[in-house]
Amino acid sequence: MKPANRKWQHPKIEGDGSIVVNRFWFFFFLTAGIAAVVSFAVSPAMNWWFPGPSLSPLGRQIDDLFYLILVITGVTFIGVMGVLCYILWTFGAGRQVRGIFTHGSHTLEVVWSIVPAGILLFIALYQLDVWARYRVKSLFDQDALARPVAEVTARQFEWRIRYPAPGKVLKDTPQPDDLYTVNDLHVPVGKPVVIKLRSEDVLHSFYLPHLRVKQDAVPGLIIPVWFQCDKVGQNELVCAELCGWGHYKMRGQLTAQRNEDFGAYLQELSNSQFDDGVPVAKAESSKSEE
């Protein structure tokens, strides 16, 4: 017996159960989308993305790039969520709509391939100038590059800092009159400075979140890092690379000072480091007696 030739029929909907369930997904995605947009809107004021406004000119350019990408992805997100909610409301509320299977649209495939590729290419080209200023050594401030402020050596689990003696230039190899501190980096404010970054053991990451500066410290390499702090004060210096069991406590501070205060700091550091504990007046009197 041949089966009866039945025409296609819409599935029956029993009661309002399916309508309630499908409306639930519409309201679910609508609420999620609205919550995401609201969080994007209030995040800058709440410092959820950054620890505060950038304290360096390059950092402000990096922030601009971040917000540009956020706007592009935000507009895309709102558009996708809008289409999704429209589909759920129109076709997901128990309406008897027949599904149609096709091989797709070549036009749509080309459009949604070319548009994202164009956006990514635009971002890649737009950020080249900022990336070059931060990474290309020939674009560094040449005076700052010729006279590095300090050498910062990362080790488990601290930052060891070596300054040149007041009035001298930092050498790649330690000198007898070099000055040393731990986890306390001082720099002059309002001008580009360069530090030489090294690692004594494993990979670390030199990170100044308030200045948007991040650079891996690689064993065997001496990496110049430049930045400029425009505000006097103290800022966090942390390791942004998981470097061992004590990674969590590898924290220091960056102190930006006026140029005269920075010079006085180095002189005070020199006096304390090379103080032999004998008062100057007593030492001179002993020499005179001899």
C-alpha positions in Angstrom: 0.0 0.0 0.0 1.4 3.4 -1.0 1.5 6.0 1.7 -1.0 8.7 1.4 0.3 11.8 -0.5 0.0 14.3 2.3 0.7 18.0 1.8 3.1 19.7 4.1 1.3 21.0 7.3 2.4 23.4 9.9 2.9 21.9 13.3 0.1 22.5 15.7 0.7 24.7 18.7 -0.8 23.5 21.9 -1.9 26.2 24.2 0.4 29.2 25.0 3.4 27.2 26.2 5.5 27.5 23.1 4.7 31.2 22.9 5.8 31.8 26.4 9.1 29.9 25.9 10.0 31.7 22.7 9.1 35.1 24.2 11.4 34.2 27.1 14.4 34.0 24.7 13.5 37.3 23.1 13.5 39.1 26.5 16.6 37.2 27.6 18.7 38.4 24.7 17.2 41.9 24.8 18.0 42.2 28.5 21.5 40.9 28.0 22.1 43.4 25.2 20.8 46.3 27.1 22.9 45.4 30.1 26.0 45.1 27.9 25.4 48.5 26.4 24.8 50.2 29.8 28.0 48.6 31.2 30.0 50.0 28.2 28.5 53.4 28.8 29.4 53.6 32.5 32.7 51.7 32.4 35.0 54.8 31.7 33.6 56.7 34.6 33.9 53.7 36.9 37.5 52.9 35.8 36.6 49.3 34.9 38.9 49.2 31.9 41.7 51.5 33.0 43.0 52.4 36.5 42.4 56.1 35.6 43.2 58.6 32.9 46.6 58.0 31.2 49.5 60.0 32.6 51.6 59.8 29.4 51.0 61.2 25.9 51.6 57.8 24.3 49.2 56.3 26.7 46.4 58.7 25.7 46.9 57.7 22.1 46.7 54.0 23.1 43.4 54.8 25.0 42.1 56.5 21.8 42.8 53.3 19.8 41.1 51.2 22.5 37.9 53.4 22.4 37.9 53.3 18.6 37.9 49.5 18.6 35.3 49.6 21.3 33.0 51.8 19.2 33.4 49.5 16.1 32.7 46.3 18.1 29.9 48.1 20.1 28.1 49.1 16.9 28.5 45.6 15.5 27.2 44.1 18.7 24.1 46.3 18.8 23.3 45.5 15.2 23.7 41.8 15.7 21.6 41.8 18.9 18.9 43.9 17.1 18.6 41.4 14.3 18.5 38.5 16.7 15.8 40.1 18.8 13.8 40.9 15.7 14.0 37.3 14.5 13.0 36.0 17.9 10.1 38.3 18.2 8.8 37.9 14.7 9.4 34.2 14.1 9.8 32.7 17.5 6.5 33.4 19.1 4.6 30.3 17.9 3.9 31.6 14.4 3.6 28.9 11.8 6.4 29.7 9.4 7.7 27.1 7.0 11.5 26.7 7.0 13.2 27.2 3.6 16.5 25.6 2.9 18.8 27.2 0.4 22.4 27.0 -0.7 23.0 30.5 0.6 23.6 33.9 -0.9 26.9 34.6 -2.6 26.3 38.3 -2.3 25.8 38.1 1.4 28.9 35.9 1.8 31.0 38.4 -0.1 29.6 41.3 1.9 30.2 39.8 5.3 33.7 38.7 4.3 34.8 42.0 2.7 33.4 44.3 5.4 35.1 42.7 8.4 38.3 42.4 6.4 38.1 46.1 5.5 37.5 47.1 9.2 40.5 45.0 10.4 42.7 46.4 7.7 41.7 49.9 8.7 42.5 49.2 12.4 45.9 47.7 11.4 46.9 50.7 9.3 45.5 53.3 11.8 47.5 52.0 14.7 50.9 51.8 12.9 52.0 55.2 13.9 51.3 54.6 17.6 53.0 51.2 17.5 56.0 52.6 15.7 56.4 55.4 18.3 56.4 52.8 21.1 58.5 50.0 19.5 60.7 51.4 16.8 64.0 52.4 18.4 64.9 55.0 15.8 61.8 57.0 16.7 62.7 57.2 20.4 63.8 60.5 21.8 67.6 60.3 21.0 68.7 62.3 24.1 66.8 60.0 26.4 68.1 57.0 24.5 71.7 58.2 24.9 71.3 58.8 28.6 69.1 56.0 30.1 67.7 56.8 33.6 68.2 53.4 35.0 68.6 49.7 34.4 65.7 47.6 35.6 66.4 43.9 36.2 63.5 41.6 36.8 64.1 38.6 39.0 61.9 36.3 41.1 60.3 38.2 42.6 61.4 41.8 42.6 62.6 44.7 40.5 66.3 45.5 40.9 67.2 49.0 39.8 70.6 50.4 39.0 71.2 54.1 38.5 74.4 55.7 37.3 76.3 58.0 39.7 75.1 61.6 39.6 76.4 63.3 36.5 77.5 60.0 34.8 76.0 57.9 32.0 74.6 54.4 32.6 76.9 51.7 31.3 75.8 48.2 30.2 78.1 46.7 32.8 78.0 47.7 36.5 80.4 50.4 37.7 81.9 50.8 41.2 79.9 54.0 41.8 76.5 52.8 40.5 73.5 53.2 42.8 71.0 50.5 43.6 67.5 50.2 44.9 64.8 47.5 44.9 61.2 48.0 43.7 61.6 51.8 43.7 62.1 53.4 40.3 62.5 57.2 40.2 62.3 59.3 37.0 62.1 63.0 36.1 58.6 64.2 35.2 57.4 65.8 32.0 60.1 64.5 29.6 60.8 61.2 27.8 63.0 58.8 29.8 64.5 55.4 28.8 65.2 52.5 31.0 67.1 49.3 30.1 65.1 46.3 30.8 66.6 42.9 31.7 65.7 39.6 33.2 67.9 37.6 35.5 65.9 34.3 35.4 62.6 33.8 33.6 60.2 35.8 31.5 58.7 38.8 33.3 56.7 41.8 32.1 57.4 45.4 33.0 54.0 47.0 33.4 53.1 50.6 34.3 49.3 50.5 34.1 48.8 54.3 34.7 51.1 55.0 31.7 49.9 52.1 29.5 53.5 50.8 29.2 54.1 47.0 29.0 57.2 45.2 27.8 58.4 41.7 28.4 61.7 41.2 30.1 63.5 38.4 28.2 66.6 36.6 29.6 69.7 37.4 27.7 68.4 40.6 26.2 68.7 44.3 27.1 65.6 46.0 25.9 65.2 49.8 25.9 61.8 51.0 27.1 60.8 54.7 26.9 57.9 56.5 28.5 57.0 59.9 29.8 55.1 60.7 33.0 53.3 64.0 33.0 52.3 64.1 36.7 54.4 64.2 39.8 53.5 61.3 42.1 53.7 57.6 42.7 52.3 54.9 40.3 52.2 51.1 40.3 55.0 49.0 38.8 53.9 45.4 38.4 54.8 42.2 36.6 52.2 41.2 34.0 53.7 37.8 33.2 53.1 34.7 35.4 56.7 34.1 36.5 56.4 31.7 39.4 54.8 31.1 42.8 55.7 34.6 44.0 54.4 36.4 41.0 51.6 38.0 43.0 54.1 39.9 45.2 56.3 41.2 42.5 55.2 44.8 42.8 57.1 48.1 42.9 56.5 51.8 42.4 57.3 54.4 39.9 58.0 57.9 41.4 57.9 60.8 39.0 59.7 63.9 40.4 60.7 67.3 39.3 64.1 67.3 37.7 65.8 69.0 40.7 64.1 66.6 43.1 65.3 63.7 41.0 68.8 64.9 41.1 68.6 65.4 44.9 67.2 61.8 45.2 70.2 60.4 43.4 72.6 62.4 45.5 70.9 61.3 48.7 71.0 57.7 47.5 74.7 58.0 46.8 75.4 59.5 50.2 73.6 56.7 52.0 75.1 54.0 49.9 78.7 55.1 50.3 78.4 56.3 53.9 81.0 54.4 56.0 79.5 55.5 59.2 82.3 57.9 60.2 81.3 61.5 60.5 83.2 63.8 58.2 84.4 66.2 60.9 85.8 63.3 63.0 87.6 61.8 60.0 89.2 65.2 59.1 90.3 65.8 62.7 92.0 62.3 62.8 93.9 63.1 59.6 95.1 66.5 61.0 96.4 64.8 64.2 98.4 62.4 62.1 
